[in-house]
Structure formats: structure tokens, C-alpha cells
Amino acid sequence: MPSLAFVIVAAGSSRRMGFDKLASDLAGRPVLAHAIAACSAAEGVEEIWVVTRPERFEWVEELVSSLEYEEACDDTDEHQVSLKDDLEV
């Protein structure tokens, strides 16, 4: 089975929406949590990358921690937070 990696682009400012669409509630969870869950449910997924702005790092890390993923790392030079499900990479 091929291994998969997902990149979730979450670096926008939501200016046109007028509110933070990634953090907005959808069925009791932030929209970004739904995106992460959908990616992690794919067969063969090994990595999920959330690309975001530096000012969102803390919020994304807290969200990842609340979803109980195995690893969350902050790579501020690359403006990325990496998520790894409980599969071996």
C-alpha cells in the first residue's frame, strides 16, 4: 500500500469571510479539526502537515494536542506544524 502525506493549507487570514473560518464551530469542533480527522482517516496516511502563520502556531498545537495525535512539532523557520498519526513513518 502506498504511504500518504497530506498538506492542509491554513495560512489565510479569512478577510473575505469576516471571521476565522478554521476555528469556527462545525458540529461541535473547529473546521480545522474536521480537516485533520478526514485526512487521518485515509488508508496509508503517515503524515499530516498544517501550514499556517506564526501567530496561529499556538492555537494549532493546542488543537493537535486535544486530538491526541502522537506528535506535534513546531518548525517556525518553515512556518509549519507537523502532525503524525500513530502510524510509523
N, CA, C and O atoms as a CHARMM CRD file, in Angstrom:
* protein
*
  356
    1    1 MET  N      0.84100  -1.17400   0.00000 PROA 1      0.00000
    2    1 MET  CA     0.00000   0.00000   0.00000 PROA 1      0.00000
    3    1 MET  C      0.89100   1.24300   0.00000 PROA 1      0.00000
    4    1 MET  O      1.87300   1.28900   0.74000 PROA 1      0.00000
    5    2 PRO  N      0.56900   2.24200  -0.80900 PROA 2      0.00000
    6    2 PRO  CA     1.37100   3.45100  -0.82400 PROA 2      0.00000
    7    2 PRO  C      1.17700   4.25900   0.46400 PROA 2      0.00000
    8    2 PRO  O      0.10300   4.24300   1.06500 PROA 2      0.00000
    9    3 SER  N      2.22200   4.95500   0.86800 PROA 3      0.00000
   10    3 SER  CA     2.09100   5.83500   2.02900 PROA 3      0.00000
   11    3 SER  C      1.66100   7.21800   1.54200 PROA 3      0.00000
   12    3 SER  O      2.02500   7.65100   0.44900 PROA 3      0.00000
   13    4 LEU  N      0.88600   7.89400   2.37300 PROA 4      0.00000
   14    4 LEU  CA     0.34600   9.19900   2.00900 PROA 4      0.00000
   15    4 LEU  C      0.78700  10.26300   2.99900 PROA 4      0.00000
   16    4 LEU  O      0.98600   9.99400   4.18400 PROA 4      0.00000
   17    5 ALA  N      0.93400  11.46500   2.49100 PROA 5      0.00000
   18    5 ALA  CA     1.15500  12.64800   3.31800 PROA 5      0.00000
   19    5 ALA  C      0.16500  13.70900   2.84800 PROA 5      0.00000
   20    5 ALA  O     -0.02800  13.89400   1.64600 PROA 5      0.00000
   21    6 PHE  N     -0.45300  14.39300   3.78000 PROA 6      0.00000
   22    6 PHE  CA    -1.40400  15.45100   3.45700 PROA 6      0.00000
   23    6 PHE  C     -0.83400  16.79300   3.87300 PROA 6      0.00000
   24    6 PHE  O     -0.13100  16.88900   4.87900 PROA 6      0.00000
   25    7 VAL  N     -1.13300  17.82300   3.10700 PROA 7      0.00000
   26    7 VAL  CA    -0.78600  19.19800   3.45900 PROA 7      0.00000
   27    7 VAL  C     -2.09400  19.97200   3.53700 PROA 7      0.00000
   28    7 VAL  O     -2.82200  20.09400   2.55200 PROA 7      0.00000
   29    8 ILE  N     -2.37600  20.48700   4.71900 PROA 8      0.00000
   30    8 ILE  CA    -3.56200  21.32700   4.91700 PROA 8      0.00000
   31    8 ILE  C     -3.07800  22.76700   4.95900 PROA 8      0.00000
   32    8 ILE  O     -2.34700  23.16000   5.86800 PROA 8      0.00000
   33    9 VAL  N     -3.48800  23.54200   3.97800 PROA 9      0.00000
   34    9 VAL  CA    -3.06800  24.94700   3.90700 PROA 9      0.00000
   35    9 VAL  C     -4.02800  25.77200   4.74600 PROA 9      0.00000
   36    9 VAL  O     -5.19800  25.93700   4.39900 PROA 9      0.00000
   37   10 ALA  N     -3.51400  26.28800   5.85800 PROA 10     0.00000
   38   10 ALA  CA    -4.32800  27.03900   6.82000 PROA 10     0.00000
   39   10 ALA  C     -3.63900  28.35300   7.14900 PROA 10     0.00000
   40   10 ALA  O     -3.54500  28.74000   8.31400 PROA 10     0.00000
   41   11 ALA  N     -3.15900  29.03500   6.12000 PROA 11     0.00000
   42   11 ALA  CA    -2.36600  30.24300   6.33500 PROA 11     0.00000
   43   11 ALA  C     -3.11400  31.51900   5.98800 PROA 11     0.00000
   44   11 ALA  O     -2.56200  32.61100   6.12200 PROA 11     0.00000
   45   12 GLY  N     -4.34600  31.40200   5.54900 PROA 12     0.00000
   46   12 GLY  CA    -5.10800  32.58500   5.17100 PROA 12     0.00000
   47   12 GLY  C     -5.54200  33.40400   6.36400 PROA 12     0.00000
   48   12 GLY  O     -5.44000  32.96700   7.51100 PROA 12     0.00000
   49   13 SER  N     -6.03000  34.60000   6.07800 PROA 13     0.00000
   50   13 SER  CA    -6.45800  35.48900   7.15900 PROA 13     0.00000
   51   13 SER  C     -7.97200  35.56300   7.28600 PROA 13     0.00000
   52   13 SER  O     -8.46800  36.23300   8.19200 PROA 13     0.00000
   53   14 SER  N     -8.72200  34.90400   6.41800 PROA 14     0.00000
   54   14 SER  CA   -10.19500  34.87900   6.43600 PROA 14     0.00000
   55   14 SER  C    -10.80400  36.26900   6.29100 PROA 14     0.00000
   56   14 SER  O    -11.89600  36.52600   6.79800 PROA 14     0.00000
   57   15 ARG  N    -10.10400  37.15900   5.60600 PROA 15     0.00000
   58   15 ARG  CA   -10.62700  38.52800   5.43900 PROA 15     0.00000
   59   15 ARG  C    -11.97800  38.54200   4.73000 PROA 15     0.00000
   60   15 ARG  O    -12.88100  39.27100   5.14100 PROA 15     0.00000
   61   16 ARG  N    -12.12600  37.75600   3.68500 PROA 16     0.00000
   62   16 ARG  CA   -13.39300  37.76200   2.94300 PROA 16     0.00000
   63   16 ARG  C    -14.53400  37.16300   3.75400 PROA 16     0.00000
   64   16 ARG  O    -15.68500  37.57200   3.59900 PROA 16     0.00000
   65   17 MET  N    -14.22700  36.19700   4.61800 PROA 17     0.00000
   66   17 MET  CA   -15.26800  35.58000   5.44600 PROA 17     0.00000
   67   17 MET  C    -15.69500  36.50200   6.57800 PROA 17     0.00000
   68   17 MET  O    -16.85000  36.47900   7.00500 PROA 17     0.00000
   69   18 GLY  N    -14.76500  37.31000   7.05900 PROA 18     0.00000
   70   18 GLY  CA   -15.07500  38.21300   8.15900 PROA 18     0.00000
   71   18 GLY  C    -14.93200  37.57500   9.53400 PROA 18     0.00000
   72   18 GLY  O    -15.15300  38.24000  10.54600 PROA 18     0.00000
   73   19 PHE  N    -14.56800  36.30000   9.58800 PROA 19     0.00000
   74   19 PHE  CA   -14.32600  35.60800  10.85500 PROA 19     0.00000
   75   19 PHE  C    -13.35100  34.47000  10.57900 PROA 19     0.00000
   76   19 PHE  O    -13.15000  34.08400   9.42700 PROA 19     0.00000
   77   20 ASP  N    -12.75300  33.94100  11.62000 PROA 20     0.00000
   78   20 ASP  CA   -11.75600  32.88400  11.48900 PROA 20     0.00000
   79   20 ASP  C    -12.44900  31.57100  11.13000 PROA 20     0.00000
   80   20 ASP  O    -12.97800  30.88500  12.00500 PROA 20     0.00000
   81   21 LYS  N    -12.44500  31.22800   9.85200 PROA 21     0.00000
   82   21 LYS  CA   -13.20200  30.04600   9.42400 PROA 21     0.00000
   83   21 LYS  C    -12.59500  28.74800   9.92000 PROA 21     0.00000
   84   21 LYS  O    -13.33100  27.78200  10.12500 PROA 21     0.00000
   85   22 LEU  N    -11.27900  28.67900  10.12400 PROA 22     0.00000
   86   22 LEU  CA   -10.65800  27.44400  10.61300 PROA 22     0.00000
   87   22 LEU  C    -11.05300  27.13200  12.04900 PROA 22     0.00000
   88   22 LEU  O    -11.17900  25.96700  12.42700 PROA 22     0.00000
   89   23 ALA  N    -11.24800  28.17500  12.84300 PROA 23     0.00000
   90   23 ALA  CA   -11.60900  27.98500  14.24900 PROA 23     0.00000
   91   23 ALA  C    -13.12600  27.96700  14.45000 PROA 23     0.00000
   92   23 ALA  O    -13.59900  27.66400  15.54600 PROA 23     0.00000
   93   24 SER  N    -13.87900  28.28400  13.41600 PROA 24     0.00000
   94   24 SER  CA   -15.32700  28.33400  13.58700 PROA 24     0.00000
   95   24 SER  C    -15.89100  26.93900  13.85900 PROA 24     0.00000
   96   24 SER  O    -15.37700  25.93500  13.36600 PROA 24     0.00000
   97   25 ASP  N    -16.93200  26.90600  14.63500 PROA 25     0.00000
   98   25 ASP  CA   -17.53700  25.66100  15.07300 PROA 25     0.00000
   99   25 ASP  C    -18.35000  25.01700  13.95200 PROA 25     0.00000
  100   25 ASP  O    -19.16600  25.67200  13.30300 PROA 25     0.00000
  101   26 LEU  N    -18.11800  23.75100  13.74300 PROA 26     0.00000
  102   26 LEU  CA   -18.89700  22.94700  12.80600 PROA 26     0.00000
  103   26 LEU  C    -19.19800  21.63100  13.51200 PROA 26     0.00000
  104   26 LEU  O    -18.30300  20.80800  13.70800 PROA 26     0.00000
  105   27 ALA  N    -20.43400  21.43500  13.88600 PROA 27     0.00000
  106   27 ALA  CA   -20.86200  20.21600  14.58900 PROA 27     0.00000
  107   27 ALA  C    -20.04600  19.96600  15.85400 PROA 27     0.00000
  108   27 ALA  O    -19.69100  18.82900  16.16500 PROA 27     0.00000
  109   28 GLY  N    -19.75500  21.05000  16.57900 PROA 28     0.00000
  110   28 GLY  CA   -19.09100  20.91500  17.87400 PROA 28     0.00000
  111   28 GLY  C    -17.57600  20.90400  17.85300 PROA 28     0.00000
  112   28 GLY  O    -16.95000  20.78300  18.90600 PROA 28     0.00000
  113   29 ARG  N    -16.96300  21.02700  16.66700 PROA 29     0.00000
  114   29 ARG  CA   -15.49400  21.04600  16.56700 PROA 29     0.00000
  115   29 ARG  C    -15.06800  22.12200  15.58200 PROA 29     0.00000
  116   29 ARG  O    -15.83700  22.48600  14.69200 PROA 29     0.00000
  117   30 PRO  N    -13.84200  22.64100  15.73100 PROA 30     0.00000
  118   30 PRO  CA   -13.35100  23.60700  14.75300 PROA 30     0.00000
  119   30 PRO  C    -13.24900  22.96900  13.35600 PROA 30     0.00000
  120   30 PRO  O    -12.99100  21.77200  13.23100 PROA 30     0.00000
  121   31 VAL  N    -13.44900  23.76300  12.33900 PROA 31     0.00000
  122   31 VAL  CA   -13.36100  23.28200  10.95400 PROA 31     0.00000
  123   31 VAL  C    -12.02300  22.59200  10.71100 PROA 31     0.00000
  124   31 VAL  O    -11.98500  21.55500  10.04800 PROA 31     0.00000
  125   32 LEU  N    -10.93100  23.13900  11.22800 PROA 32     0.00000
  126   32 LEU  CA    -9.61600  22.52600  11.02900 PROA 32     0.00000
  127   32 LEU  C     -9.56200  21.12300  11.62800 PROA 32     0.00000
  128   32 LEU  O     -8.90700  20.24800  11.06200 PROA 32     0.00000
  129   33 ALA  N    -10.22400  20.88700  12.74500 PROA 33     0.00000
  130   33 ALA  CA   -10.25100  19.55000  13.34800 PROA 33     0.00000
  131   33 ALA  C    -10.92000  18.55300  12.40800 PROA 33     0.00000
  132   33 ALA  O    -10.49700  17.40000  12.32000 PROA 33     0.00000
  133   34 HSD  N    -11.95300  18.98800  11.71300 PROA 34     0.00000
  134   34 HSD  CA   -12.62100  18.11600  10.74400 PROA 34     0.00000
  135   34 HSD  C    -11.67700  17.78400   9.58500 PROA 34     0.00000
  136   34 HSD  O    -11.63300  16.64200   9.12700 PROA 34     0.00000
  137   35 ALA  N    -10.93200  18.76900   9.11700 PROA 35     0.00000
  138   35 ALA  CA    -9.98500  18.53000   8.01900 PROA 35     0.00000
  139   35 ALA  C     -8.90600  17.54100   8.44000 PROA 35     0.00000
  140   35 ALA  O     -8.55500  16.64000   7.67700 PROA 35     0.00000
  141   36 ILE  N     -8.38200  17.70400   9.64400 PROA 36     0.00000
  142   36 ILE  CA    -7.34800  16.79400  10.15600 PROA 36     0.00000
  143   36 ILE  C     -7.91600  15.38300  10.30400 PROA 36     0.00000
  144   36 ILE  O     -7.26000  14.40700   9.93900 PROA 36     0.00000
  145   37 ALA  N     -9.12400  15.27300  10.83400 PROA 37     0.00000
  146   37 ALA  CA    -9.74600  13.95700  11.01200 PROA 37     0.00000
  147   37 ALA  C     -9.98600  13.27300   9.67300 PROA 37     0.00000
  148   37 ALA  O     -9.77700  12.06600   9.54800 PROA 37     0.00000
  149   38 ALA  N    -10.42100  14.03100   8.67600 PROA 38     0.00000
  150   38 ALA  CA   -10.66200  13.44700   7.35100 PROA 38     0.00000
  151   38 ALA  C     -9.36600  12.92800   6.74300 PROA 38     0.00000
  152   38 ALA  O     -9.34600  11.84900   6.15200 PROA 38     0.00000
  153   39 CYS  N     -8.29700  13.68200   6.88400 PROA 39     0.00000
  154   39 CYS  CA    -7.00400  13.24100   6.36800 PROA 39     0.00000
  155   39 CYS  C     -6.50000  12.01100   7.11300 PROA 39     0.00000
  156   39 CYS  O     -5.99700  11.07200   6.49600 PROA 39     0.00000
  157   40 SER  N     -6.63200  12.01400   8.42800 PROA 40     0.00000
  158   40 SER  CA    -6.10700  10.89800   9.21900 PROA 40     0.00000
  159   40 SER  C     -6.89200   9.61100   8.99500 PROA 40     0.00000
  160   40 SER  O     -6.38100   8.52300   9.26500 PROA 40     0.00000
  161   41 ALA  N     -8.11400   9.71800   8.51000 PROA 41     0.00000
  162   41 ALA  CA    -8.93100   8.53200   8.25700 PROA 41     0.00000
  163   41 ALA  C     -8.54800   7.83000   6.95600 PROA 41     0.00000
  164   41 ALA  O     -8.96800   6.69800   6.71600 PROA 41     0.00000
  165   42 ALA  N     -7.75900   8.49200   6.11900 PROA 42     0.00000
  166   42 ALA  CA    -7.36600   7.89000   4.84000 PROA 42     0.00000
  167   42 ALA  C     -6.43400   6.71000   5.07400 PROA 42     0.00000
  168   42 ALA  O     -5.56400   6.75700   5.94400 PROA 42     0.00000
  169   43 GLU  N     -6.61500   5.67900   4.31100 PROA 43     0.00000
  170   43 GLU  CA    -5.78300   4.48600   4.42600 PROA 43     0.00000
  171   43 GLU  C     -4.37000   4.79900   3.93100 PROA 43     0.00000
  172   43 GLU  O     -4.19700   5.32800   2.83300 PROA 43     0.00000
  173   44 GLY  N     -3.37300   4.47400   4.73200 PROA 44     0.00000
  174   44 GLY  CA    -1.98300   4.66300   4.35300 PROA 44     0.00000
  175   44 GLY  C     -1.38400   6.01200   4.73000 PROA 44     0.00000
  176   44 GLY  O     -0.24700   6.30700   4.36200 PROA 44     0.00000
  177   45 VAL  N     -2.14300   6.83800   5.46400 PROA 45     0.00000
  178   45 VAL  CA    -1.61600   8.15400   5.83100 PROA 45     0.00000
  179   45 VAL  C     -0.49900   8.00300   6.85700 PROA 45     0.00000
  180   45 VAL  O     -0.63500   7.27200   7.83800 PROA 45     0.00000
  181   46 GLU  N      0.58800   8.69300   6.62200 PROA 46     0.00000
  182   46 GLU  CA     1.71900   8.68200   7.55000 PROA 46     0.00000
  183   46 GLU  C      1.99600  10.05700   8.12900 PROA 46     0.00000
  184   46 GLU  O      2.46500  10.16700   9.26200 PROA 46     0.00000
  185   47 GLU  N      1.71500  11.10000   7.37200 PROA 47     0.00000
  186   47 GLU  CA     1.97800  12.45400   7.85600 PROA 47     0.00000
  187   47 GLU  C      0.85600  13.38300   7.44000 PROA 47     0.00000
  188   47 GLU  O      0.25900  13.24300   6.37300 PROA 47     0.00000
  189   48 ILE  N      0.58900  14.33900   8.32300 PROA 48     0.00000
  190   48 ILE  CA    -0.32500  15.42600   8.02300 PROA 48     0.00000
  191   48 ILE  C      0.40000  16.71400   8.39000 PROA 48     0.00000
  192   48 ILE  O      0.82900  16.88800   9.53100 PROA 48     0.00000
  193   49 TRP  N      0.53100  17.59800   7.43700 PROA 49     0.00000
  194   49 TRP  CA     1.18900  18.88700   7.66100 PROA 49     0.00000
  195   49 TRP  C      0.14100  19.97900   7.61800 PROA 49     0.00000
  196   49 TRP  O     -0.67500  20.03300   6.69700 PROA 49     0.00000
  197   50 VAL  N      0.16400  20.85300   8.62100 PROA 50     0.00000
  198   50 VAL  CA    -0.68700  22.03900   8.62700 PROA 50     0.00000
  199   50 VAL  C      0.23000  23.23700   8.43100 PROA 50     0.00000
  200   50 VAL  O      1.07400  23.53800   9.27500 PROA 50     0.00000
  201   51 VAL  N      0.05100  23.91200   7.30900 PROA 51     0.00000
  202   51 VAL  CA     0.85700  25.10300   7.00200 PROA 51     0.00000
  203   51 VAL  C      0.06000  26.30600   7.46400 PROA 51     0.00000
  204   51 VAL  O     -1.06900  26.51800   7.02100 PROA 51     0.00000
  205   52 THR  N      0.64500  27.09500   8.35500 PROA 52     0.00000
  206   52 THR  CA    -0.08500  28.20600   8.94900 PROA 52     0.00000
  207   52 THR  C      0.83400  29.38800   9.22100 PROA 52     0.00000
  208   52 THR  O      2.04800  29.30300   9.03400 PROA 52     0.00000
  209   53 ARG  N      0.24100  30.48700   9.66400 PROA 53     0.00000
  210   53 ARG  CA     1.00400  31.68900  10.01200 PROA 53     0.00000
  211   53 ARG  C      1.58700  31.53600  11.42000 PROA 53     0.00000
  212   53 ARG  O      1.02700  30.81800  12.24900 PROA 53     0.00000
  213   54 PRO  N      2.70100  32.20600  11.68900 PROA 54     0.00000
  214   54 PRO  CA     3.33200  32.09000  13.02200 PROA 54     0.00000
  215   54 PRO  C      2.38000  32.42300  14.16800 PROA 54     0.00000
  216   54 PRO  O      2.45900  31.79700  15.22500 PROA 54     0.00000
  217   55 GLU  N      1.50200  33.37300  13.99100 PROA 55     0.00000
  218   55 GLU  CA     0.59400  33.74800  15.08100 PROA 55     0.00000
  219   55 GLU  C     -0.45700  32.67300  15.36000 PROA 55     0.00000
  220   55 GLU  O     -1.16800  32.76400  16.36100 PROA 55     0.00000
  221   56 ARG  N     -0.57000  31.67700  14.51700 PROA 56     0.00000
  222   56 ARG  CA    -1.53000  30.58300  14.72500 PROA 56     0.00000
  223   56 ARG  C     -0.89100  29.33500  15.32100 PROA 56     0.00000
  224   56 ARG  O     -1.59700  28.39700  15.69000 PROA 56     0.00000
  225   57 PHE  N      0.45300  29.31100  15.42000 PROA 57     0.00000
  226   57 PHE  CA     1.14600  28.11100  15.89800 PROA 57     0.00000
  227   57 PHE  C      0.56200  27.58700  17.19900 PROA 57     0.00000
  228   57 PHE  O      0.24900  26.40100  17.30700 PROA 57     0.00000
  229   58 GLU  N      0.41500  28.45400  18.17700 PROA 58     0.00000
  230   58 GLU  CA    -0.04300  28.02300  19.49500 PROA 58     0.00000
  231   58 GLU  C     -1.43500  27.39200  19.40800 PROA 58     0.00000
  232   58 GLU  O     -1.67600  26.33300  19.98700 PROA 58     0.00000
  233   59 TRP  N     -2.34200  28.04200  18.68800 PROA 59     0.00000
  234   59 TRP  CA    -3.69700  27.51700  18.55800 PROA 59     0.00000
  235   59 TRP  C     -3.69300  26.15600  17.85900 PROA 59     0.00000
  236   59 TRP  O     -4.38400  25.23600  18.29700 PROA 59     0.00000
  237   60 VAL  N     -2.91600  26.02100  16.77100 PROA 60     0.00000
  238   60 VAL  CA    -2.85800  24.75400  16.04100 PROA 60     0.00000
  239   60 VAL  C     -2.25000  23.66600  16.92100 PROA 60     0.00000
  240   60 VAL  O     -2.74400  22.53900  16.93100 PROA 60     0.00000
  241   61 GLU  N     -1.19400  23.98200  17.65300 PROA 61     0.00000
  242   61 GLU  CA    -0.57700  22.99900  18.54400 PROA 61     0.00000
  243   61 GLU  C     -1.55800  22.54000  19.62900 PROA 61     0.00000
  244   61 GLU  O     -1.62400  21.35300  19.94700 PROA 61     0.00000
  245   62 GLU  N     -2.32000  23.48500  20.19500 PROA 62     0.00000
  246   62 GLU  CA    -3.31800  23.12600  21.20300 PROA 62     0.00000
  247   62 GLU  C     -4.40600  22.24100  20.59700 PROA 62     0.00000
  248   62 GLU  O     -4.85700  21.28200  21.22300 PROA 62     0.00000
  249   63 LEU  N     -4.82000  22.56800  19.38300 PROA 63     0.00000
  250   63 LEU  CA    -5.82500  21.75200  18.71300 PROA 63     0.00000
  251   63 LEU  C     -5.30000  20.34200  18.48100 PROA 63     0.00000
  252   63 LEU  O     -6.00100  19.36600  18.75000 PROA 63     0.00000
  253   64 VAL  N     -4.08900  20.23000  17.98900 PROA 64     0.00000
  254   64 VAL  CA    -3.49100  18.91500  17.73400 PROA 64     0.00000
  255   64 VAL  C     -3.39500  18.12500  19.03100 PROA 64     0.00000
  256   64 VAL  O     -3.70700  16.93400  19.05500 PROA 64     0.00000
  257   65 SER  N     -2.96900  18.77100  20.10300 PROA 65     0.00000
  258   65 SER  CA    -2.87000  18.09500  21.39900 PROA 65     0.00000
  259   65 SER  C     -4.23200  17.59300  21.86200 PROA 65     0.00000
  260   65 SER  O     -4.33500  16.50600  22.42900 PROA 65     0.00000
  261   66 SER  N     -5.26900  18.37800  21.62400 PROA 66     0.00000
  262   66 SER  CA    -6.60600  17.96900  22.04300 PROA 66     0.00000
  263   66 SER  C     -7.11900  16.79500  21.21500 PROA 66     0.00000
  264   66 SER  O     -8.00000  16.06300  21.66600 PROA 66     0.00000
  265   67 LEU  N     -6.58600  16.60500  20.02100 PROA 67     0.00000
  266   67 LEU  CA    -6.98000  15.49300  19.16900 PROA 67     0.00000
  267   67 LEU  C     -6.16700  14.24400  19.46800 PROA 67     0.00000
  268   67 LEU  O     -6.40700  13.19400  18.87300 PROA 67     0.00000
  269   68 GLU  N     -5.21900  14.34400  20.37100 PROA 68     0.00000
  270   68 GLU  CA    -4.40500  13.22800  20.84800 PROA 68     0.00000
  271   68 GLU  C     -3.60100  12.55400  19.74200 PROA 68     0.00000
  272   68 GLU  O     -3.55700  11.32800  19.65000 PROA 68     0.00000
  273   69 TYR  N     -2.97800  13.35900  18.91900 PROA 69     0.00000
  274   69 TYR  CA    -2.05900  12.80600  17.92800 PROA 69     0.00000
  275   69 TYR  C     -0.73100  12.53000  18.59900 PROA 69     0.00000
  276   69 TYR  O     -0.39900  13.12200  19.62500 PROA 69     0.00000
  277   70 GLU  N      0.01000  11.63700  18.01200 PROA 70     0.00000
  278   70 GLU  CA     1.24600  11.16900  18.62400 PROA 70     0.00000
  279   70 GLU  C      2.30900  12.26800  18.71500 PROA 70     0.00000
  280   70 GLU  O      3.06200  12.31600  19.68800 PROA 70     0.00000
  281   71 GLU  N      2.37600  13.12900  17.73600 PROA 71     0.00000
  282   71 GLU  CA     3.47900  14.08300  17.68600 PROA 71     0.00000
  283   71 GLU  C      2.99900  15.38800  17.08500 PROA 71     0.00000
  284   71 GLU  O      2.23100  15.39800  16.12300 PROA 71     0.00000
  285   72 ALA  N      3.45400  16.48000  17.65400 PROA 72     0.00000
  286   72 ALA  CA     3.23900  17.80000  17.05500 PROA 72     0.00000
  287   72 ALA  C      4.54600  18.55100  17.19300 PROA 72     0.00000
  288   72 ALA  O      5.06300  18.68900  18.30200 PROA 72     0.00000
  289   73 CYS  N      5.08400  19.03100  16.10900 PROA 73     0.00000
  290   73 CYS  CA     6.34100  19.77600  16.20000 PROA 73     0.00000
  291   73 CYS  C      6.20400  21.09500  15.48400 PROA 73     0.00000
  292   73 CYS  O      5.53800  21.19400  14.45400 PROA 73     0.00000
  293   74 ASP  N      6.83200  22.09400  16.02900 PROA 74     0.00000
  294   74 ASP  CA     6.77600  23.45100  15.52800 PROA 74     0.00000
  295   74 ASP  C      8.08100  23.73400  14.79800 PROA 74     0.00000
  296   74 ASP  O      9.16000  23.66400  15.38600 PROA 74     0.00000
  297   75 ASP  N      7.97700  24.04800  13.53700 PROA 75     0.00000
  298   75 ASP  CA     9.15000  24.40500  12.73900 PROA 75     0.00000
  299   75 ASP  C      8.95700  25.84700  12.29700 PROA 75     0.00000
  300   75 ASP  O      8.52900  26.10800  11.17200 PROA 75     0.00000
  301   76 THR  N      9.27600  26.78600  13.19000 PROA 76     0.00000
  302   76 THR  CA     8.96300  28.18600  12.94200 PROA 76     0.00000
  303   76 THR  C      9.68000  28.75000  11.72800 PROA 76     0.00000
  304   76 THR  O      9.15100  29.65100  11.07800 PROA 76     0.00000
  305   77 ASP  N     10.85500  28.25700  11.40200 PROA 77     0.00000
  306   77 ASP  CA    11.54200  28.76200  10.21600 PROA 77     0.00000
  307   77 ASP  C     10.75000  28.45500   8.95300 PROA 77     0.00000
  308   77 ASP  O     10.77800  29.23200   7.99900 PROA 77     0.00000
  309   78 GLU  N     10.05200  27.34000   8.94000 PROA 78     0.00000
  310   78 GLU  CA     9.27600  26.94100   7.76700 PROA 78     0.00000
  311   78 GLU  C      7.79600  27.29000   7.91300 PROA 78     0.00000
  312   78 GLU  O      7.01300  27.05900   6.99200 PROA 78     0.00000
  313   79 HSD  N      7.40500  27.84500   9.06700 PROA 79     0.00000
  314   79 HSD  CA     6.01000  28.19900   9.34200 PROA 79     0.00000
  315   79 HSD  C      5.09300  26.99100   9.16800 PROA 79     0.00000
  316   79 HSD  O      4.05400  27.07000   8.51400 PROA 79     0.00000
  317   80 GLN  N      5.49500  25.88600   9.76100 PROA 80     0.00000
  318   80 GLN  CA     4.70300  24.66600   9.64800 PROA 80     0.00000
  319   80 GLN  C      4.58300  23.98600  10.99900 PROA 80     0.00000
  320   80 GLN  O      5.46800  24.10300  11.84700 PROA 80     0.00000
  321   81 VAL  N      3.50900  23.29300  11.18800 PROA 81     0.00000
  322   81 VAL  CA     3.32500  22.40900  12.32100 PROA 81     0.00000
  323   81 VAL  C      3.06300  21.03200  11.72400 PROA 81     0.00000
  324   81 VAL  O      2.19400  20.88200  10.86400 PROA 81     0.00000
  325   82 SER  N      3.79500  20.04300  12.16600 PROA 82     0.00000
  326   82 SER  CA     3.65800  18.70000  11.62600 PROA 82     0.00000
  327   82 SER  C      2.81800  17.83800  12.55800 PROA 82     0.00000
  328   82 SER  O      2.97900  17.88400  13.77700 PROA 82     0.00000
  329   83 LEU  N      1.94400  17.07300  11.98700 PROA 83     0.00000
  330   83 LEU  CA     1.11900  16.15500  12.74900 PROA 83     0.00000
  331   83 LEU  C      1.42800  14.74700  12.26200 PROA 83     0.00000
  332   83 LEU  O      1.48700  14.50100  11.05700 PROA 83     0.00000
  333   84 LYS  N      1.62200  13.83400  13.18700 PROA 84     0.00000
  334   84 LYS  CA     1.83500  12.44100  12.78400 PROA 84     0.00000
  335   84 LYS  C      0.86200  11.58100  13.54900 PROA 84     0.00000
  336   84 LYS  O      0.82400  11.61000  14.77900 PROA 84     0.00000
  337   85 ASP  N      0.08600  10.82800  12.82900 PROA 85     0.00000
  338   85 ASP  CA    -0.84000   9.89200  13.45200 PROA 85     0.00000
  339   85 ASP  C     -0.02500   8.76800  14.07300 PROA 85     0.00000
  340   85 ASP  O      1.20400   8.81000  14.01900 PROA 85     0.00000
  341   86 ASP  N     -0.65000   7.79000  14.64800 PROA 86     0.00000
  342   86 ASP  CA     0.06500   6.75400  15.35400 PROA 86     0.00000
  343   86 ASP  C      0.57800   5.65700  14.41600 PROA 86     0.00000
  344   86 ASP  O      0.71600   4.50900  14.83800 PROA 86     0.00000
  345   87 LEU  N      0.85400   5.98100  13.18300 PROA 87     0.00000
  346   87 LEU  CA     1.48700   5.06300  12.25700 PROA 87     0.00000
  347   87 LEU  C      2.98000   5.34300  12.19600 PROA 87     0.00000
  348   87 LEU  O      3.41000   6.48100  12.38300 PROA 87     0.00000
  349   88 GLU  N      3.76300   4.31900  11.93900 PROA 88     0.00000
  350   88 GLU  CA     5.19400   4.52000  11.82000 PROA 88     0.00000
  351   88 GLU  C      5.51300   5.23300  10.52300 PROA 88     0.00000
  352   88 GLU  O      4.92000   4.94900   9.48200 PROA 88     0.00000
  353   89 VAL  N      6.45500   6.16100  10.59400 PROA 89     0.00000
  354   89 VAL  CA     6.87100   6.90600   9.39600 PROA 89     0.00000
  355   89 VAL  C      8.16700   6.33600   8.88600 PROA 89     0.00000
  356   89 VAL  O      8.69900   6.81400   7.88300 PROA 89     0.00000
